[in-house]
Amino acid sequence: MARAKLVSFFVALAYVEAGESGAFLPKTNNSIKSTVVQGSGISIASERRTQSESVEKLPDVIFIGDFLDMAGKEIAKQIAYIPARKYLDAVTGSSAFSVQMAGLASWCYDLDYFKSTWPNGWAGGWELVAEYVNDTESLVVPGHDVVALFAKDNKCAISFSGTHGLADWSTNFNAKTKVSLPECGLFHAHEGFFEVFLQFLLNEAWTDEFEPYLENNCSGGIYTVGHSQGAAVAEIFAACINAAGETLTLPDLVRWGKLVHAGGVRNTNVEVSGIYTLAGPAPAWTVLTNKLDPNGIFQGVRYFNQDAWSFDPVPWMTYPRGMKHAKYAAVKLNDHPEEYAAHTDDAVNVPRFPSFVPEIFQHLPPSYMQRLMKGTRKATLKIQRAWALPDRTNAPFNNPKPDPYVVVDAKNRIWGEVYRTETKKAATDPTWDESFVLEKYEPGDEVQVTVFDEQHPWGQDQKLGSVILKNFEPQGFEGWRPLYHGAWLKVAIFMSPVDF
């Protein structure tokens, strides 16, 4: 079914008129600084065609590249960014800090929605204060690296986006050369990931917006976060910044034989407190360490999805090449999460062994947010009481009063588990006060609560009414809901944290 939907989407997309080159760039508002970077890339993409040229030369390489790039970004939006929203919208200020950081890593792909939905702050106050978009030409299409700066009180998070179009794939595979920058303790790093880091620091966005804000407003801690490629860049950034001191001399950035940015000295008078990443490949052939910690360890954690049968292939792909992660904790997400302490050899190497089936959907932000939400909180439903349940109208052998009980399951999804209260005998105003932890509940689920009259042994149980609980995230719900025929049911559902 999923594959059929993707094929149908490709066909439909062929009829969509391509937007202008900036159509995918986040819009800005007065409270957010936004910088778009333009550089020179490979010559095949350095000049744009006119409409008449397009008609005469179709299909040409540039048009095909643009179309595939646009299609890839739109599909990513439909299968990755939009599905992640129901989990992100359920995160609160009381959610685990690691979950908030994972959320900020995911939001980097979906800044327009973030700004429109959370103008007063997300998860207790996280606001977008600056953003940088690099659309430097790479191969035959513009790149789309995004870096977002979020702030809450005196804490800040720098979020690096992952692969976001065809150009970013050229970054992912640009690993032939091992680059080093001894001034910031960086040795034998993946060239493509290093270039993303380098281009960000060489750009005026770092000098004019990011660095001054970080230096003056983030005394509570600065954290780097990212997903996929962005996770690798987050590790490089943290290690380099903490080793650099107040300034850092950067080399020229040359891509595909052309100068993109001239090198120079940049202010780096900030310190990274921790790293939180999702689905990241290893960024270097040497372990990146925290020069500000005596043990070289960063606060934080990196998450990777791996089940017994299937797994996210991206975090594993760099291990056979001998590449390693920065020195911080790692957690394998599955039904029984496993933690690897930061000081261990496992933390910089896992996952060492793949499962049987690589599953790319496990690599996407919705999969990571779903697992993190499930592992760090629980949904509890309490069936309290009913009032004015109807008498039996035709009960020659039974008591005219009902014997009510309540059944709980999902309305819009199959949980594979049904919850049931005890039966109250001959009660029109029964009290249960029974609670159930909804093990299979996910944000967006509609919880169906149905009252039945137990007729055993004289006939089939009769439905007395049901209520649907939905759209109660993240604050929960408690109160009376109508059944029918004047009957009411009092229920409560609330979310509580779990020690992950």
N, C-alpha and C positions, 0 to 999 in steps of 0.2 A: 504493500500500500504506500509506504513512504517513497519507494522508488518511482511508483506510478505518478505520485504527486509531483516529484521533481521533474519527470519527463514532461508532464502537462505544463508545469511552470515554465520550462524552457521554451515550449511551443508558444505559450502565451506571450513570453517575453519578446519573441521575434516580432510581435506586432506593436511593441511599445516604442514610441519615439524616443530616441536617446536624448538625454538632457545635455546641457552645456557642461564643460569640464569641471565646473565648480559645484555641480548639483549635489555631490555627496559631502561637501564641506559643512561642518556645523555652523549654524547661524549664530550670530553674536548678539548680545544685548549690552546695555550700558554698564552693567556691573562686571562684565567679564572681558578680559583682554584676550584677543585672538590674533595669532600670527600665522600667515600662510607663507611658506617658503617656496621660492621658485629657483631652480638651478638649471644648468645645462647638462644634458645627458648624451647618450649615444646619438650619433648623427641621424639615424633613421627616424628618430622621433623628435628631432630638434625643430622641425618646421611642420606646422599644421596645414592641412589641405583646405582649400576653399570648397564651397558647395559644388561648383562646376567641376573642379578637379575630381571630387568624390564620385560624381556621376559618371565621368569618363573612365575612371580607373578602377571602379568597383569590380570584384572585391580586392582591395589592396591590403598590405600587411598591417598598416596602421589601423584601418577600419576594423579588421578582424580582431586585432589586439584590443581596441577600444570596446568592441562589442563583448568579447569574452570577459574583459575586466569588469564592465558594467554588469554583465550577467552574474559573474561570480560574487560581486558585492551585494547584489540584490538577493541572490539565493542565501548568502550568509546572513543577511538581515532577516529573511523569512524563517530560516531553520536554526539560527543561533541567537540573534540579538532579541527579537520579539519574544521567543519562548522563554528567554531568561528573565523577562520583566516580572512575571508572576512571583518568582522567587525573590528578586531584588526588591520589589515593592513590599514584601513581607518582612524585610530586615528592619530592626528597630535599634534605638540607641542602647537598649539592654541586651542586644545580641552580642555574642562573643566578638571580641576585637578582631580575631582572625577572620570571622565571617564578614565583618564590615570591610576589612581590607580586601578580601576576595571580591566583595561586591564592587568596590572602587576599581579593581582590575577589570571587572566585566563592564562597568559603566563607560569605560574609555572608548568602547565601540559604539555607544548609543547616547552620545552627549545631547543631541537635540531632544530626545525623549526625557532625559534627565532634567534638562533646563525647563521644559514645559510642565513636567509633572511635579517636580520638587523645587519650586522657586524659593521656598523658605528653608530649604535644607532637607537632606535625606538622612535617615537613621539617626535622628536626634540632633541634626544640625550640620552635616557635611555639605559644603557648598563648593561649587566650581568657581575658582577665582582666576584661572588663566588656562589657556589652551594653545597648543602649537600643532600645526598641520604641515607636514612636509610633503609637497607634491612634486619634488624634483624628478625629472624624467629618468626612467630606468628601463632598459630594453625598449619596448615599443609603446609603453603606457606610463602615465604618471604614477609615482608612488603615493602612498597615503598613510605614512606613519603619523600617529597621533600621540601626543603627550599631554596629559591633563593634570592640573594642579588643584587638588581639593584641600579644603581647610575646615576644621571644626574646633572652635575655641582656639587653643594655642598649639594644636596638633595639625600636621600637614602630611599629605600623601601625594607622591608623584606617580602617576599611573601611565604605563607604557602599553600601547596597543600591540596586538600580535599581527599575524599575517592578515592583510586586508586588501587583497587584490593580486594581480599577476606580478606586479613589480616587487612585492614583498617576497614572492617565491624566489626571485633572483637573489635576494638577500639571504634567504635560508640556505641556498645551495652554494653561496659564495664562501666556501670553507677550504679552498686549496691553499691559501696562505695563512700562516700563523703570525699574528701581529702582536707586538709588545709595546708598552709604554712604561718603561721602568720608573719614570717620575711618579707614577701613581700605583706602583706595585702590580702592574698588569703584564703578564707574560704568557705568550702563546695562546692568544684569544682567537676565537672564530672571527674571521675578517668581516663577514657580513654583519654580524651583531655589533662588532666594534664600530663599524661605519655609521650605524644608526645612532649609537651613543655620541660619536664624534660630531656628526652633523647637527645634533641637538645642541651641544655645547658651543659649537662655532656660530650658531645662529643668534641673531639679535634678541630672540625671544628669551634665551637664557640670561643674557646680559641685562636686558631692560626690564624683564618681568619676573621670571622665575627666581633667579638668584637673589635680587633685592627683597622679594616677598619672603622667601625662605629664611633669609638672614634676620629679618626684622619682626617676623610674626609667628615663628614656629618654635618657641622655646620649649614646648611640651613634647617635641619629638618630630623627626622627619622620617617617613617610611617610604620605601620604594615598592611598588606593586606592579604586577603585570601578568598577562596570560600568553602562553605559547612563546612566540618570538619576543614579545614584550617582557616575559619573565626572564629570559636570558639577558636582555638589555638592563633590566632592573638590577641583576646581580653585578654586571660590569659597572654600572653607575655607582652603586653603593661601595664597592671595593675601591674604585678609583678615587671617588670624592673623599673617602675617609683617609686615604693615604696621601692626598695631594697637598694638604695644607691650605693656606689662604689663596694661592694662585696656582694655575696649572698651564703649562705651555703645551699647546696642541699642534700636531703636524697638519700639513695640507690634506684636504680630502679630495682624492682623485678617483673618479669612477668611470669605468669604460674608456680610459685614456684621456679624460677631460677633467679639468679643474672645476670642482663644484664649489668648494670653499677654501679660501686661503687660511692657513693656520694662524695661530696667535695665542696671546696670553689671556686667560679668562679667570675671573674671580671665582673662587670655590670656597668661600669662607662659611661653609655649612657642614654639618655632620649628619650622617644617616644613622638613625637609631635602630632600624630593623628592615627586614625584607619579607614580603609575603607574596607568594606566587602560585599560579595554577598552570599545570600542564607544560612546564618549561623544559626545553632541551638544555643540556649542559653548555656553558658558554666558552670554555677554555680547556686547554690540555694541562693546565696546572690549577691547583685549588686556589680560589680567590678568598682572601682572608680579610678580616676587619682589623686594620692597623691600630684602631683605637681601643681594642680589647686585648688584654694580656694573653688570652688563649686564642685570639684570632677569630672568635665566634660572633656571628650576628644574631641578634634577637629575631624571632620570626619563624616562619615555616613555609615549606613548599609542599604542595599537594599534587599527587598524581593518581589517576584512576587505574586500578588493576583488579580484575576479578579472577577467579580460578580458570574461567574459560576464555574471557575476552579482556581486552585492555586498550588503553589509549597508547598508540604506538609512538607518538612524538617524544615523550620524555625518555623513552628507551633508545631511540635511534642514534643518539650520540655516544652511548656507552660502548658499543663495539669499536668505535674509533678511538677509544681511550680518553674521551673528554670527561671533565669533572665539574661538579657544581661548587658554588661558594659554600663556606662553612656555616651552615645553619640547619635547623632540624628539618626532617622530611616526614611526611605522613602518606601512607598508601591508603587510599579511600576505597572501601568496599563494605560488605555487611559487618565485617569485624576489622575496623581500621588498625593499622600497625604504625607505630611511631619509631623513628630512627633518630636518636639523640644527636645533637650537633657535633659532639666531640668524636663520634664514631666514624669509621671508614665507610660504613653503609650510607651515612647521610649524604656524602658527596658523590656516591656512585649509583644508588638505587634509582630506577629498577635495573637490576643486572640481567634478569631473565624475563623474556616475554611470555605471555599466556598464549593460548592456541590461536585465537582469532583477533587480529587488529580491528578495532571498531572505531571509526573516525568520529562517530557521534559521541563517543565517550570523551573526545577531545574538546568538545564545544563547551562554552560557559554554562548553558543550562544544566548539563550533566554534573558539572562540578558544584554549582549552587544547590542543585537538588540533593546531592549527597551531603554537603555541608549543613544544609538546613535540617535534614533528617538526623544528622549526627549530633547537632548542638541544641536541639529543642524538642519538645514533645507537645502534642495536642491532647488535652484532656476534656472529655465531654461528661457532664454531670446531668443525669436525669433526676430532677427534683420531685415534681409532683404534677398531678393532673387535677382538673376541676370540672365538675358538671358533665362527666361522661354519661351518655344516654343509657337508660334502662333497656333491657332486652324486650323486644316487642312480641316475640313469638318463642316462648321457652316453656313448653308444657311440662318438661321434666327437670328443668334447671331453675336455679334461683333467678328471680327477675333482675337482680343486680349483676353487672358484668364482673368478670375475673380478668382484669387488665394486666398486660405486660407490654414492654417496649422493645422494639428491634431497631438497631442502628446500622446503617451501611452507607455506601457512597451512591449518589444519584447519577453522577456524570462519569464515573470511572469504576472499574472492577477492583475492589480491594482484595478479594479472595478471603475475606474474613467478615463475619457478622457478629455483632454484639447484642446480647439479650439480657434484660432485667429478669428478676424473679416475678412470679405471678402473684398479684394481690387478690385475695378472695372477696367477692361480693362488695366491691368498692367503686363508688362513683367519684370519690375525691381521694384517690390513692396517693400515698407518699412513698417514693422509692429511695431517694438520696443515694443513688448508686453512680459511681464514676468509672469511666473506661478510658484507658490510654489508647488513642487511635494510632496504632503502630504504622499503618500504611498511609496515613494522611499526608498530603502535600498541599502547598499553597495553590489555591484555585479549585480545590475539591469542594463539591457541594455535599453536605452531610444530610442524609435523609433519616428522620426520626419518626417511626411509625408506631402507633398504639393499636394493639389487637385485644380482642376479647377471646380468652381461651374457652373453647366449647367442649373440649375433651371430657368425657368420651362420646358426647352426643352429636357431634357434627364438626364441620370445618370452622376453624377460628375466623372470627369476623373482624375486619378492619374498622377501627373507630376513627381513623383520621391520621394524617401525617403532616409534618412541617419540614421545610427545606431550609437549612442554614447555609448561607453563602455570603460572600463579600464581607466577612467579619474580620479579615486580616487587617492590620496586625493586632488590633486591640481586643479581639474576642467579642463575646456576646453573653449577656445574661438577662433573662426576662421571660415574660409570658408570650406564647405564640398561639394563634387560634387553630383549632382542629376543624371541626364543623358541627353543625347543629348546636351551637352555643358552647361547645366544650373547649377547654384551653389546656395547654401544656406548658409547664415552666422548665426551662433548660438553661444550661450554661456551658460555654465552650471557651477555653482559655489556653494560651500558649505559655510555656515555662521553659527556662534554659535547662540544658543537660550538660553535665561535665564531660566534654568530649575527650 
